[in-house]
């Protein structure tokens, strides 16, 4: 766990702010006392200092993302430990039995489909126009245009 139980509970009221910062890249305004609490808790948990200005919305967003990722990781860990029953197996420590520990059957990749409408490799699609002016010829310069006209 990243946060202690007390720190985790102190940050719980800001769960919606963490979610919107992580998933939506935006945040609501949080009172300065709340910002200080989140910053101090994050710095104590990670033993790092982060640059922060309480008047800067980008600083607040970055703080919410950092603290929120740790908070949600701890939440997931707590939920997993409460949901998974512990079974005492002789010769082993407590083993967690959970659906995620059971290997699933590997999925078969779908077979590649054959080209439709008689389209072969190398043919242009009738729906996609070519580059340039739509004539299929390049308009790069007079000499190249003369050469293509002479080939006909």
N, C-alpha and C positions, 0 to 999 in steps of 0.2 A: 504494500500500500504506500502511496505517496504522501497522503495526509493522515494525521492522527484522527481518531474518532471525533474528538472535539472540533478539530479544524474542518473535518468533513461536514459535521452538523452546522457549523457556523456559516459555511458557504452554501448550504442547501437552499436558502431563499433566493439565491442568484442563479439557480439551475436554468431558468428560462432565458436569462441574459447570456449564459454560456452557450446554450443551444443556438440562439439566433446569431451569436458572434461566429460560432464555428460553421454552422450550416448556411447561414444567409449573408455572412460578411457585413452585418450591421449590428448596431446596439442601441438600446434606449439609454437615456441619460440616467446615471446612477448618482446618488448623493455622494459628496466628497467623503463622508464617513465610511460609506460602503466601499468606495474605491480604495481607501486606505486599508480597510480590513482585508480586502481581496489581495492587494499588493503585499501586505505584511505576511499574510498566511502563505501566499505563493513563495515568497522569498525565504520564509522559515522552512518550508517543506523542501525546497530545492537547494537551499543554501547558496543562492546566487542573488545578485542584485540586477534589477532591470531598469532601464531608463523609463521614467514615467513623469508626465506632466498632467495634473488633474484637469487642466483646461483644454487638453488636446484630445479630440475624439479618436484620432488614429491610435494614440497611445492607449486609450481606454479599450479600444477594439482589440489591440494586440494583447493587452493584459487579460482580457476576458477569454480570448482564444487559448492562451497559454494555461491559465488557471483552469479553464473549463475542460481542456483535454485531460489534465490530470484528474479532475473531479469525476469525469465520466469513466475514466479507466478504473478508478477506485470503486465507483458505483457498480460497474460491471463485475469487478472482482468480488464485491460483497454479495451481489445477487447470485453469482455462480457458487460461492461457498455456502450460501443458505439453501440453494436449490438442490445441490448434489449431495446425496447421502454418503456418509463415510462407512465403508465396510472394512472390518478388521480381518485381514487375511494372514494366516500364519506365515511368518518369514518375510512379510512385507510391512512397510509402514502403512498408514491409512491411505487407501487407494480411492480416488474419486471416480465414481461411476456416473458418467454423464453421456448424453446422446452424442456430444461432439467427440467423445473418445472412441466411438465405434466407427471404424472405417466404412465409408459408403462405397457402393459399387462404382467403378469408374464409368464415366459417361462415354458412350460411343460417339465419335465425331461423324456427322452426316457425310455421306458419300458425295463427291463433287458431281454437280449436275452437268449433263451434256448440253452443248450450245443449242439454242432453239432457233427456229426459222432458218435453218440451213446455214447459220452464220459459222464461219470457220475462223480459226485463229488467223489474225492478220487483216481480216476484213474490217472496214469501217462500219460502224453502226449507222443505220439509215436515220436514226433519230438525232444523232449528234452532228451538228454542223462542223465543218472544218475550220481551221483558223484563217484569218484574213478577211477578205471581202466577200466570201461566200462562193467565189468562182472556183476555188480549189487551187488557184495559182497564187504565187507570192508576188507582192508588189514591192519587193525590196529595192529594186533598181532597174534602170533602163536595160542594161545588158542582160540581166537574168530574164526580164520579160521578153526580150528579143530572142534569146536562146530558146525559150519555151515555145514561142510562136513559130520558130523555124523547125522545131521538131515535129510539128503537126503537119 
